[in-house]
Amino acid sequence: MMFRIGLVVNPYSGIGGAVGLKGSDGEATRQEALAKGAELKANQRVEQALQLLQPHQSSIQWLTASGAMGADVLQRLEFGSETLYQTPQQSEADDTKAAVSALVESGIDLLVFAGGDGTARDVYAVIGDTLPVVGIPAGVKIHSGVYAVSPKAAGRVLELLVSGQLTTVRHADVMDIDENAFRQGNVRARRYGEMLVPGELEYMQAVKMGGRESDELVLTDIADDVIENMEDDALYIMGSGSTVAALMEQMDLPNTLLGVDAIVNQQLIGSDLTAAQLEALCRDYTKRYLVITLIGGQGHIFGRGNQQLSPAVIKAVGRPNIIVVASKTKLKALEGRPLRVDTGDVELDQALTGFIQVTTGYHDQTMVAVTAVD
């Protein structure tokens, strides 16, 4: 059987993450990210996903857009493809919609797309829930449930489909947030609708849980434990999220809720830092620690919304100095699933796997498994 699969890539997706812009929507944001040295990595993540399909080339007919919106990566993988949309020099959201429209009109069986929540919205605007999709995560914001948990997971879903092992589909939410509010530390998530995705929950991610932790006493206990054990003259990199924000509040320090800050001797020395700035700080201090929490409902501790924590930063800190904080309620919501890492560095991901101690209260830790998503 021959599968007709459409591929659309948002080549600019995710470029704002490592430079601390928390998104890549809009021409001005993209230009700012590029000026700060951001790299286009969306096609690399697509290549990671589609490599798993090389043994199945004879079963797939690829239809795509030209250049960086799809044809380039298929050519690198030596997949034959038919180009149905000509990509302009710089693609925009309207090009994503136009490319999807052209592919749908050609009668594809499945649409594969790479991007973030903005891209998911653009795809949804064209197809609604009329056609199964698989999203390859490449953006800064991945709130939507239409994405696989990692590029390799997307590849595994596709491999199951083309080999006839997976036939059921389910509805998954298309979510997005206001990027301007996001950059001010406010999460204003909105549900735009649903798309059809393969019903393999092991590989497709859950929608993020919204809102702050409700039990303030638990957060205070977690904060007290971490603060009590802080070393003098050591660098503490404070990750994003409300649980880490509770630590900063306990020290009466300003906090970038959806960014990364740095403190020394319980004093703020940097706010909303980029990957490059964090790497420079790591060179200035011999004792380095990283305080992070997990994304509720998904379990990611690296690779979702905190791309400022680059592989170089994580390696400089070292696995023994990573402090994970979370309430037991948040951990129980994972229903036994492990914490996940997706740094983009395969060797580092493997080095981070195993069991890690999570601070869940005052002098209260829980051992939780960590796995590399693939």
C-alpha positions, 0 to 999 in steps of 0.5 A, spaced: 500 500 500 502 506 498 501 512 503 500 519 500 503 523 506 504 531 506 509 535 509 509 542 511 515 545 515 515 552 519 523 553 518 523 559 523 519 555 528 523 555 535 528 560 533 526 565 539 527 559 544 535 559 545 535 567 545 530 568 550 524 571 546 519 565 548 516 565 541 517 566 534 511 569 531 511 575 527 517 578 522 519 583 528 521 577 533 524 573 527 529 578 525 530 580 533 532 572 534 536 572 528 540 578 530 541 575 536 545 569 533 539 564 533 539 558 528 534 555 524 533 548 527 526 546 525 529 542 519 534 538 523 528 536 528 524 534 522 530 530 519 530 526 526 523 524 525 523 522 518 530 518 518 526 512 521 522 512 515 527 510 510 526 503 510 519 504 508 521 509 502 517 504 497 511 505 501 510 512 501 509 518 496 511 525 499 508 531 497 510 538 500 512 545 499 519 547 496 525 549 499 525 549 507 518 548 508 519 541 506 523 539 500 530 540 502 529 535 508 526 530 504 532 531 499 537 530 504 534 524 506 533 521 499 526 521 499 522 522 492 517 527 493 512 532 489 512 539 490 505 542 490 507 549 493 512 554 491 515 557 498 517 564 497 524 567 500 521 568 507 515 564 509 509 566 513 503 564 516 499 565 510 504 560 506 503 555 511 496 555 510 497 555 503 501 549 503 497 545 507 491 547 502 495 545 496 496 538 500 489 537 502 486 538 495 491 533 492 488 528 496 493 526 502 492 521 507 496 524 513 499 531 514 505 531 518 507 538 520 513 541 524 512 547 528 509 550 535 503 552 537 502 558 532 503 553 526 498 548 529 493 554 529 495 555 522 494 548 520 487 547 524 485 553 520 485 550 514 483 542 515 479 542 522 478 535 524 477 532 517 484 529 516 489 526 521 495 529 523 502 528 526 506 534 529 513 534 530 515 539 535 520 544 533 517 551 537 518 554 543 511 554 545 508 546 545 501 547 549 497 543 543 496 536 544 497 534 536 505 534 537 509 528 539 513 528 545 519 528 541 521 528 533 523 521 534 517 519 537 513 522 531 517 518 527 515 512 531 508 514 530 509 514 522 513 508 522 507 504 526 502 507 521 505 506 514 507 499 517 499 498 518 500 497 526 496 503 528 489 505 525 485 508 531 485 516 531 483 521 537 481 528 537 487 532 541 486 540 543 489 545 539 492 550 544 496 557 543 497 563 548 498 570 547 506 571 546 506 578 548 503 576 555 507 570 555 513 575 555 511 579 561 510 572 565 502 571 564 500 565 561 493 566 557 492 560 553 486 559 549 483 553 546 482 553 538 479 547 537 481 539 535 485 536 530 485 528 529 492 525 531 494 517 532 491 514 538 498 512 541 498 516 547 505 513 549 508 518 543 503 523 543 503 528 548 498 531 553 495 538 553 499 542 558 496 543 565 494 550 566 495 555 572 499 555 578 500 550 584 494 551 588 497 548 595 501 554 597 503 551 603 507 545 599 510 550 595 513 554 601 515 547 604 519 546 597 522 553 597 524 552 605 528 546 603 532 548 597 533 555 600 536 552 607 541 548 602 543 553 598 551 554 598 555 561 599 558 564 593 555 558 588 551 560 582 544 558 582 540 558 575 533 558 576 528 555 571 521 557 569 515 555 572 510 557 578 514 552 583 521 555 581 517 562 582 515 560 589 522 559 591 524 566 588 518 569 592 520 566 598 527 570 597 523 576 596 526 576 589 523 578 582 522 572 578 521 571 570 515 566 570 517 564 563 524 565 563 530 563 566 534 567 572 540 567 576 542 568 583 548 568 588 548 568 595 540 569 594 541 575 590 539 576 583 544 577 578 541 576 572 534 576 569 530 573 563 537 570 561 539 567 554 543 561 553 549 565 551 548 569 557 547 563 562 553 559 558 558 565 560 555 565 567 557 558 568 564 560 566 565 565 571 563 560 577 566 554 579 560 552 583 553 551 579 546 549 580 540 548 576 533 549 579 528 546 575 521 543 575 517 539 570 511 541 565 505 539 568 501 533 565 507 532 560 513 531 565 518 534 560 524 537 565 528 539 559 526 541 551 519 544 552 519 552 554 526 552 557 531 552 551 535 557 554 538 551 558 542 549 552 546 542 552 552 547 554 549 550 560 546 543 563 553 540 562 557 545 565 552 544 571 552 537 571 547 532 573 548 531 580 547 539 581 540 539 578 535 540 583 528 538 581 522 541 585 515 539 584 509 537 588 507 530 589 500 532 586 504 534 580 508 528 580 501 523 581 498 527 575 503 523 570 500 517 572 507 513 573 510 516 567 517 518 567 520 525 567 522 526 560 528 530 557 529 532 550 535 537 550 537 536 542 543 532 544 542 525 544 549 523 548 546 528 554 539 526 554 542 519 555 547 521 561 540 524 564 536 518 564 535 514 570 532 516 577 533 523 580 531 525 586 525 530 586 524 535 592 517 535 594 517 538 601 521 540 606 526 535 607 522 530 603 524 527 596 521 522 591 525 518 587 522 519 579 525 515 573 528 520 567 527 518 560 530 520 554 524 521 549 525 518 542 
